[in-house]
Each structure stands twice: as structure tokens, then as C-alpha cells.
Amino acid sequence: MIRVLSGLPPYGPPALSFPKMHAHREGFVLEFTNGDGEAWVANFAMPRSDGFCAVYQEFGPKTVVVVAGGAGYVIDCEERRLLREIDGHIDQCWYQPELHAVVFSDGLGFECFDGDRTLWRSPRVSWDWIRNIDCAGMIVSGEAYDPFSDSWVPMQLDLNEVKLTGGSYPPANNEDDVAIKTSMGPASSA
């Protein structure tokens, strides 16, 4: 069980800090309780106090994704350790059950990862921000800011094919609009 705390508790063992141990600034504070009822507290660094915060437990009881003030962390709850920091600022994030993965936006594009590795990165979608992001099934839609026309233009990303339509960033700058498939972490068996 995971519970969001309003601050660091004044009693009990000190909280474990992520990503750096022994940090003293209060961030996004969570209490983890295992199946035996043993609880421990984690303090996650928040680059922005007004940034996006969320917890995703869909990868099972051991692996949890935490977004704290726009920073992303994948932790092992049983061993109480950081498995991975997610690069970039996270503006929006959601669990995509069809992919058994989490998809996030950094305001310029999208990235998809499971509990172990990055699955893909989309082509760049926007020069400077994406708004009104909505996911219906396996299609993500939204609006990308175009500084040349000072307007918002529609975009759509097919999560199955990782195929981008629209957006404000020129396809010529996007490696012919091809998503970047990655193999970070353990290889999956086919």
C-alpha cells in the first residue's frame, strides 16, 4: 500500500531520499507498507513545487513509478532503492494498459516505458509545448504550439505504430518522422 503524506513525519526512522540519499529538503513524501505491515517513508526530490505528481503501481508490488514535481523515478519497493531516474521533465503521464507501460509527455514529445526499460520515444511533436493532451484507446491527440504562426496546431500519435500526424515541429527535423525505438534495460524475449 502507498500513501501520500503531507510532509515528513516527526517520528520514526528518517525517510529515505530519492534520487540522492541523505537529502534534507522536503519533497513528495510517500509511505510504503509491505504485505507484512512494515512501513517505510520515502522523500522524492521535486524540481518544481507546482509540477505534476503521481504514483503508478501497475507493474506489481515491487516496482513503482513516482512522478514528483515533474521528475520521474522508478523504485524497487522491496529493496528500497532507486532503479532508474526518468530523463526530462514530465508534464503529463498515464498508464497505458494495452502496452502494460507508462506514457509521458515532456511538453515536446512522448516516451513510453515499462518497469524495466524505455520502449520508444516519439518524434518531436512541438517547438514549445503540447496542450489538451487526451488519450482515447491507442490514439493520443492534442495541440502543439507553433511559434511561427503563434498558434496551436493539432497533433495525433498512434501508440501502436508510434506514428505522428500533425504537430508543429517540421518532419524534416524528425528523422523522417520515425520514432526512436530503444533497447535500454533487459532485452525482451520474442
Beta strands, then each sheet from edge to edge (+ up, - down):
strand 1: 2-5
strand 2: 16-18
strand 3: 28-33
strand 4: 39-44
strand 5: 54-56
strand 6: 63-68
strand 7: 71-76
strand 8: 81-86
strand 9: 92-96
strand 10: 101-105
strand 11: 110-113
strand 12: 118-121
strand 13: 130-136
strand 14: 139-146
strand 15: 151-158
strand 16: 163-166
strand 17: 180-181
sheet 1: 1+ 3- 4+ 2+
sheet 2: 5+ 6- 7+ 8-
sheet 3: 9+ 10- 11+ 12- 17+
sheet 4: 13+ 14- 15+ 16-
end
